[in-house]
Amino acid sequence: MAVGLHFLPFAAAFRAPVFRVLGAAVASVGVVGLVLGLLVGPSAAAEAAVVAGLVMLVLMTVDARHD
């Protein structure tokens, strides 16, 4: 969640909307991972971290191909 949130100020600082999308998506996956970690167990939180990394990779790839 913290990794996603730290991208949000970058959107304004670098005038790059991709950081807003990236930050919101990764933070959302982080919140879900946090809740699942509390309800299901640590392995669910670790799996959410992998999903967050994949989301980040996909969004960066899509943005790079846009330019």
WOWOBEL-V351469 format. One record per residue. RES is the residue in three letters. PSI is psi in radians with two decimals (999 if undefined). BURIAL is I if it has 9 or more other C-alpha atoms within 8 Angstrom, else O. Layout:
# WOWOBEL-V351469
res:RES psi:PSI burial:BURIAL
res:RES psi:PSI burial:BURIAL
This chain:
# WOWOBEL-V351469
res:MET psi:-0.76 burial:I
res:ALA psi:-0.63 burial:O
res:VAL psi:-0.76 burial:I
res:GLY psi:-0.76 burial:I
res:LEU psi:-0.54 burial:I
res:HIS psi:-0.27 burial:I
res:PHE psi:-0.41 burial:I
res:LEU psi:-0.79 burial:I
res:PRO psi:-0.43 burial:O
res:PHE psi:-0.55 burial:I
res:ALA psi:-0.76 burial:I
res:ALA psi:-0.73 burial:I
res:ALA psi:-0.67 burial:O
res:PHE psi:0.07 burial:O
res:ARG psi:0.87 burial:O
res:ALA psi:1.73 burial:I
res:PRO psi:-0.38 burial:O
res:VAL psi:-0.55 burial:O
res:PHE psi:-0.55 burial:I
res:ARG psi:-0.80 burial:I
res:VAL psi:-0.82 burial:O
res:LEU psi:-0.83 burial:I
res:GLY psi:-0.78 burial:I
res:ALA psi:-0.73 burial:I
res:ALA psi:-0.82 burial:I
res:VAL psi:-0.66 burial:I
res:ALA psi:-0.67 burial:I
res:SER psi:-0.78 burial:I
res:VAL psi:-0.65 burial:I
res:GLY psi:-0.70 burial:I
res:VAL psi:-0.78 burial:I
res:VAL psi:-0.74 burial:I
res:GLY psi:-0.67 burial:I
res:LEU psi:-0.81 burial:I
res:VAL psi:-0.80 burial:O
res:LEU psi:-0.64 burial:I
res:GLY psi:-0.66 burial:I
res:LEU psi:-0.65 burial:O
res:LEU psi:-0.68 burial:O
res:VAL psi:-0.79 burial:O
res:GLY psi:3.00 burial:I
res:PRO psi:-0.53 burial:O
res:SER psi:-0.58 burial:O
res:ALA psi:-0.67 burial:I
res:ALA psi:-0.68 burial:I
res:ALA psi:-0.67 burial:I
res:GLU psi:-0.67 burial:I
res:ALA psi:-0.60 burial:I
res:ALA psi:-0.67 burial:I
res:VAL psi:-0.75 burial:O
res:VAL psi:-0.74 burial:I
res:ALA psi:-0.70 burial:I
res:GLY psi:-0.68 burial:I
res:LEU psi:-0.71 burial:O
res:VAL psi:-0.77 burial:I
res:MET psi:-0.78 burial:I
res:LEU psi:-0.79 burial:O
res:VAL psi:-0.81 burial:O
res:LEU psi:-0.67 burial:I
res:MET psi:-0.65 burial:O
res:THR psi:-0.77 burial:O
res:VAL psi:-0.76 burial:O
res:ASP psi:-0.70 burial:I
res:ALA psi:-0.60 burial:O
res:ARG psi:-0.32 burial:O
res:HIS psi:-0.56 burial:O
res:ASP psi:999 burial:O
